[in-house]
């Protein structure tokens, strides 16, 4: 039931419907299980920075969750991940990070951009309510966003967002 795969240096983070699994891939030919962070059954995208894993859990669908949230898990001790903070969300899907920015596709509530420098008090920098997407990939000063049969490319600079191109997949 793996949903997402995120690689950070010699670690592989697998988001599944039942939790996040961490593998040591310093020897890629023989990945080694290190630890896991369990949560209730939910769809579970995950991204990681140097100290935290950011996990979105979405309710109201076949994934089985009762609440939609962003969970921030301390991975400073990779063998013992610990939930640090949880934030209520409307219906989160994919997420992405770049430097101190955390981008969350919160379903029909749009794209939310946070400053993640203090995970105990995330600061909402911007909320683009008219962007309904499922996943975001930050690339330099650009964002790739994936929606219902559409791919968007935006420029993201100085806390503003500008549509560059729309590619319909149908």
N, C-alpha and C positions, 0 to 999 in steps of 0.2 A: 504493500500500500504506500510506496514511496511517491511523494508529490514533487519534491524539489531536491536539487543537489547544488551545494555551494562549496567551492574549494577555497581554502585560506592557507597558503603556504603548504605545510605537510599534513594538513587536516582536511578531512572531507566531512561535511555536515549534511546529513540526509533528513529532510523534513517528511514525515509520514503522517497518516491519519491518527496515529496513536502517540507520536512524540518525535523528538529530534535525536538522531543517532550520530555519534562522532567516531570517525575512524582515523587511525594513523596511516597515512599513505606515503611515508618516507621511503618505503619499498613498494612502489606501485604494483608490482607483480603479486604481492601478498599483503593486501590491506588488513589492518589489525583493529578489531573493535576496541574502543577505549571506554566509552561511557554513553549514557543516554539521559535525556530529560523527558519524562513522561507527562502527558496531560490527557484530559478526556478526549474522546474521539472527535476529531475535527480536521478540516482541510488545513494544511500546515506549511505554507511557504516560509523559508528561512534565509536570512542574510547575516553576515558576521563581520565584525570589525576586530580590533586587537583584544578587546576585553569582553564584548557582549555579543550574544546572538539575539536577533530580532525576529520574532515569530508572530505571524498573524493567524488567528483562529477565527473561522467564519461559521456562524450559526444559520439555521433556517434552510438547510439543504440536505443532501444525501450524506454529507460528512458527519452528521450526528451531533455537532456542538449545540449547547444551549445558549451560550453567550458569544458575541463577537468581540474580539479584543486584540490588542498588541501586547505580547508578552516579551519582556526583556530579561534575558537569562545571562547571569555572570558566568563566563567561561575562563576566568583567570586561572582557576584550577581545572584544567581540561578533563580531569578524571571525575570531578564532582560538580557538574553544572547546577546552579542554584537560581531560582526565580528571584529577580531583583525588584521588578515593578510590572504592573499590568495596567493598561489603559483601555477604556471602553472604546469600541469602534462601531460603525454602523453595519458594515458588511465587507470587511477587507479581503482583498485578493493578494496580488503580488506586491512586492516592495523592493526597494533598492537603496543603496547607500553610496555616498561620495563625500569624502572628507567628513565634515560635521553635519552633513545633510542626510536626512532620512526621508525617502519618498514612499508614500503609501497609496496604493490604488484602493480607495474605500468604496468600491462599487458605485451605485448611483449617487453617492455623496460626493464623488469626484476625487481628484488628486490632492493629497495633503502633503505639505512639505514642512518638516520639523527640523529645528536645530537640536541635535542629539548630544551636544557637548556635556549636558547634565541630564543623565537618563532618569534621575529621580523627579525632574521637573522639565519634561520636554516642552520646548517652546514652538508653538505653531507659527511658522513664518508666512505661510501662504496657503490658501485653500481655493483651488480651481474647481468650482462646483459644476461646471459645464463639460468636464472631461470624464467620461464614463469608460474606464479601462480596467483590464484584468492584470496587466503586468507592466513593469517599468524597468528599463535598463539605462542607468546613467552612464554617459560616455563623454568625458571632458565637459564641455559646456552645452552638450546636447542630451536629450532624452529620447529614447525609443519607447513608445507606449503601444500596447497591444489591446485592442478592443474587440467587439463582436465583428469578426471578419474584416478588420481594418488595422492598419499599422500607421501610426503617426510618428513624425519626427519633429521635435520641438527644439528650439534653442532655449537654454535656461541660463540667464545671466542677471546679476544684480537684482535677484529676487523677482524677476519677471519672466514670463514664458511667452514664446511666440511660435506659432505654427509655421513650420518650414515646408512640410509635404505630407500629404495623405495618400496612402496606397490601399485601395480596396482589394480585398482578397477574393472576392466573388465575381 
